[in-house]
């Protein structure tokens, strides 16, 4: 093969490689665009769902990336309360705003309950949540427990406090029932209003023992 023919072959091969790279790059860009669109659609759906569940979103603001956000409440209740509820949530995810409603527990129980809100956007909080195996980067630890076997109107049920409040794992009445159970086990009188707030507890079909809830 003559040199000029070899040169043509080389040019042709380089052209083919370049064309393949262009096609591959275009495919990657199209895939990235589809993933971005899907993410934006999911965030919009979560925001709409959360807005229906919680009036707290009426005060939400928008920050970087167009993701809805809300203010994480300060701790409520005395530090030495017999029941401590740690509320793990992501301040950048509007779907988690429903958990802020749990600050009401400190008003109902007074000195008996302390509610602490922990923002998952902080690395140390995220690490603590991982150790508790919280799903959806959100959930509750009630005196260190994220699951409790409770006697509900629908019989004994293992209630999982993984995920945001009032979604598909547990409701606010379940939280009141759990707190009441702890207080009673300590021989502490449960406030009348707290007993009334347990109406509807155990209404969600429980997860079987040892099963982990899916990601939200």
N, C-alpha and C positions, 0 to 999 in steps of 0.2 A: 504494500500500500504506500502510495506516495505521501510525502509530508503534507501537502495541501489537502489531501483526502483525509488524512488522520486529524488534521486541524478541524475540518468540517465535522467529523464524527464527534470530536471533543466538544465543539461548540453546541452540537445538537444535544449531547448528553447533559451538558450544563444547563441548557434551556429547559430540558425535561425536568431536571431537579428543581430548578427555579419555579417552574409552573406548579409542580407538586407542592412545594413549600407555600406558594401563594394560596392554593386550594385549601391546604391544611390550616393556614392562618385564618382564612375566611370562615372555615367551619368552627374554629375555636371562638372567633368573635361572635358568630351566630349563637353558639351554645351559651356563651357568657351573657348575651343579651336576653336569651330565653330564661336563664336562671335568675337574672336581675328582675325581669318582669314577674316571674313566679313569686319571688321574695316580696316584691312590692304588693302583689295581690294578697299574699298571706298576711302581711302587716296590716293592710287595709281591712281585711276580714276580721282580724283580731281586735282592731280598734273599734269596729262597728259592734262586734259581739260584746266587748267590755263596756261600751257606752250604754248598751241596753241594760246591763247588769248593775252598773254602779254610777251614781250621780257624781262620784268623785272625779270622773273624767271631764266634767263640765269645766273644771279648772285646769285641765291638762294643757301643756305647752308643747311646742315642737322644737327638737334640737337636731344636731348633725345627722344627715342621712335621711331626713324626713320621717324618722321614727317617733311615734307619740311618746311622751314622757309624763311623769307626775311626781309630786313631791312625796318623799318617803317621810311618814310621820315620826315625831320624836318618841322616846320611850314614855310609857304611861304606867303609873302605879309604883308603889314602894319597892326598893331593891330587895328587901327582906320578906317579900310576900311569899306565902307557902306554895303558890303556883306561879311558875314563870313560863310565859309563852314567847318563843322566839319565832318571829314571822320572817321567813326568807322570801324575798321578792326581787325582781329586776326592775329598777326604776326607769328603764328605757322601754319596757314592754307594757303597753296600755292594758293588756290582758290581765296583768297582775294587780291592777289598781283595786280590784274587788277585795283584796286582802287587807287594804287599809281600813276597811269597815270594822275590823276586829279590835280597833282601838276602843270601841264602845264597851268591850268587856271590862276594862278598868273602871268605868263609871258604874257598871252594874255590880261588880264585886267589891269595889272600894279597895281596902287595904289587903284583900285576899289574893289579888292577881296583879302581876306586872307583865305588861306587853312590850316587847322590844322588837323593833323593826330593823332588819338587817338587809342592806342593799347588796344584791349579788354582783353589782358592778365593781365592788371592792374585792381584790384578789383574796384577802384573808377570809372574807365571808364566803366566797365561792369554794375555797378549800374546805371550810367547815361543813358546808352543805354537801360536798362530795363525800365526806366521811359518813354523813347521815344517809347517803344514797337517796337524796331528794330528786324526784322526777321534775321535768319541766323547769329546772333551775328555780324552783319555788316550793314552798311548803311550810309546815309548822313543826316545831319541836316543843312538846308540852312536857315540862320537867324532863327534858332530854329524850322523850319518846316521840317517834313519828308514826307509830301504829299503836292502837289500843283496842283490846277486846272489851266492848261495852254492851250493856243490857239495854236494848232499844225497844220501842213499841213493837218492832218487827222481829223480836228475838235477839239473842246474842249475836253480835257481828264484829268482825275485825275491821275497824275503821282506819283507813290510811289517810294521813294528813299530808300526802305528797301532792304538789301542784298548787295552783292558786285557789283561794277560798271560793266557794259557791260556783264551782265548775263541775267536772265529772267525777270527782273523787269524794268530796265531802262538802257539807253545808255548814253554815254558822251554827245551827242547832246541834250538830255533832260536836262542835267545839265546846259549847256550853255543857253538853252531857259529859264530855271527858273531864272538864274542870270540876263539875259537881261530883263526879265519881272520886276524883283525887281528894277533894275536900272532905267528903264523907268518910273516906278511908283513914283520914287523919283526925276524925272526930270533930270536924269543924262544921258548924251550922251553915247550910247553903241559903243564900238570900232567896226570898220568895220569887222575885223577878227573874232570877237566874233559872229557877225551876220552870217558870213559864216560857222561857226562851228555848227550851228543849223541844218544843212542839215541832214535829217534822224530822226529828233525828232518826237516822237509820233508813232514810227513804231511798238512798242510792244503793243499787245492787253492789254488794261488797266484792272485792277481789279475793280470790282464794288465798289461803295461807302460803307464803313463800313466793307468790306471784308479784312481779314488779309492774307498776302501771306504765303505760306507754308514754312516750314523750309528747308534750303539748306543743 
